[in-house]
Amino acid sequence: MEEKTRRLEEVPGFRTAAIEAGIREWPKPRNDLALIAAESAVPTAGVFTRNQVAAAPVKLDRRHLKATGGMARAILVNAGVANACTGEGGEDDALGCARRLGAGIDVPEEQILVASTGVIGTRLSLAKMEKGIDLALASLGKTDPGDFARAILTTDLSPKEASAELDGDAGVFIAGACKGSGMIAPNMATMLAFVLTNAAVAPKALAAALKEVVASTFNLVTVDGDTSTNDSLFLMASGVTGVPAVVKDSGRRYDKFVKCLYRVCHSLSAQIARDGEGASKLVRVRVIGARRAREARAAAKTIAESPLVKTAMFGNDPNWGRIVCALGRSSARVDEGRVSLSLCGARLFEKGMPVDFNKADISNAMKTEDIELEVDLGLGKGEATVLTCDLTDGYIRINADYTT
Amino acid sequence: MEEKTRRLEEVPGFRTAAIEAGIREWPKPRNDLALIAAESAVPTAGVFTRNQVAAAPVKLDRRHLKATGGMARAILVNAGVANACTGEGGEDDALGCARRLGAGIDVPEEQILVASTGVIGTRLSLAKMEKGIDLALASLGKTDPGDFARAILTTDLSPKEASAELDGDAGVFIAGACKGSGMIAPNMATMLAFVLTNAAVAPKALAAALKEVVASTFNLVTVDGDTSTNDSLFLMASGVTGVPAVVKDSGRRYDKFVKCLYRVCHSLSAQIARDGEGASKLVRVRVIGARRAREARAAAKTIAESPLVKTAMFGNDPNWGRIVCALGRSSARVDEGRVSLSLCGARLFEKGMPVDFNKADISNAMKTEDIELEVDLGLGKGEATVLTCDLTDGYIRINADYTT
């Protein structure tokens, strides 16, 4: 984006905090508790993991968003402990946090959402969290831009932030931050994303916009196909602006909001793929010509998750056979004789037959941080783009050598 | 198995050959063409890749087995070139081989089956193959035990052979050989398996037995989830024995044959997992207590294909969180509160809650070539075992560094 990136901390109608609560001690103490608080209960939407094993905070958030019809006052996030696979005790801990925070700002617990990322199977220390919540409340609004994005990191190498302005609505914008190597690092679970806007959007329209945008952004990013117990994406709209509200989930104003939200979520999700564990490249897998969009997504995902394709990208190996092979085992309809394939702009396979190409040239072209892979199934108009990263020895090192 | 391993070369009613045809020149010339020939057309069953992009030999074999009703005289195998993604020219090459071999032993081409493994997208040299076929025919029956198993290897580290005797039928046995790191190595495709028996089995019963056994052996082995364009498994029954034939696909004699076939296929498929590219361990993922067998298979496969679980096995990391997480995203019904999990015989997770265990002890127990991982879903009687291997830096090296 050409515009200057605006931070979460700058969105009118919200205050944030980032403090050290002592939850995450590995590898060394740092800020591990962050808070977003609106001035009043505001329209809030959330999408959560589809994993059948959902962490305690996810269960609580689903319940609270349902109870309030999509309104929330604050979101509390901790890094270090995922509060997943912790049974009823873990659910009590999540509720305890919501209660303490609710009491601190004098709102019912249903208006509080919580998010956790970190080790699975370890209980949160409620005592530490309660002390942390008090400290966070005391420091609300005193953080520097970027503090929030840094406090939520676990094995991520870099903070991930993005923003975009609503076309023609001066001063109205959306800003977000997220964490996640796209999967579970050494027991460090989760993709978490927080997106704030000062636009005025009704709860139902907000939920619809988020659902629509997630399908073509976060849900099309894959690092290794593993979906965490804690994955959550939140969107809050403070409405602190003079511009008319988006009230319906259709129409010009809604479409404009969706377009802006897409830009933010697309940027955040691409940052996740690029920062995948051990990744040296962002790989863009584009499938066109599928019978329908659903099949294009299935084909692109199967290619993007193939360890053989991902290691070939790491090795600058224009190994189109692996790509065609992954394609053939996807659930998309494939007619070998109609398939064409390009890598870094060069055609390698044309209507079912290999094309003569200079391997060294293509391999050189692959020595970049951005690989473009395009497959044309030649069967219809369905298309989709999935973002992933390469599979490197760094991934093995990070994931095999952590606890022992 | 306690019995001495019998070789393919020893099965009455068949002769084999293994010669150098000059198809596979990398990394250095060696035997790359092998042949199995029965004394007459005998009952033969085959199962092939489900990949939509099927290699030319697979297409030919399906056609020939259908045309003959499951009878074949000979199977020709080459290593070095997969004859996949080679268009109509490739299909002509496969047919040309079948014709040359058929002419050489004076049978119609429909009685000939062919199998290829190697680089995708490269044409077979029909001239070299024809010379090779003549040479192989001239040396039929002159090979040493084990020659066949060695000639079909590509990136495999070791030949894979197994045999078993039919219970109570003296002198009747099944012997097989296979190749494959379970996936596609540097453009080197394919799992190929060849199983021979001197038992007398009618074509329909033979096909039924193979289908039944494959479902619980080869189809439950996964190295990296990639299915090749060339995967093929053949079973030929010469019937050169005094024992009554298996004519129906049910009954005591059929069951006995299936049991014996299972032992051979189970051993061969386990050898494939253990020899997976870069593998340092065989990992046995057993799921019990699923609502049904299908769900147990789905759960076990999702765990066995999770890169995070596989790297944890490599790192001797008793990281049960990754296992539960993979379980939760599988298509099997999972109720977190009922899930229990054991690793190397030690209980790590019990009915949805972590168990206190000594991490160093379990990690030490994991320092073995055979890891046992058992998950109890606590929901029903469905069970399945999937075999896989760990994911190591060796895998990355082999697959990233080949062509460039």
Interface residues (C-beta under 8 A of the other chain):
Chain A: R50 N51 Q52 V53 A54 A82 A84 C85 T86 G87 V119 I120 G121 T122 M183 I184 P186 N187 A189 D224 G225 D226 T227 S228 T229 E305 S306 P307 L308 T311 A312 F314 G315 N316 D317 P318 N319 W320 G321 R322 V324 C325 A326 L327 G328 R329 R333 V334 E336 G337 V339 F349 G352 M353 P354 K359 A360 S363 L391 T392 D393 Y395 I396 R397 N399 A400 D401 Y402 T403 T404
Chain B: R50 N51 Q52 V53 A54 A82 A84 C85 T86 G87 V119 I120 G121 T122 M183 I184 P186 N187 A189 D224 G225 D226 T227 S228 T229 E305 S306 P307 L308 T311 A312 F314 G315 N316 D317 P318 N319 W320 G321 R322 V324 C325 A326 L327 G328 R329 R333 V334 D335 E336 G337 V339 F349 G352 M353 P354 K359 A360 S363 L391 T392 D393 Y395 I396 R397 N399 A400 D401 Y402 T403 T404
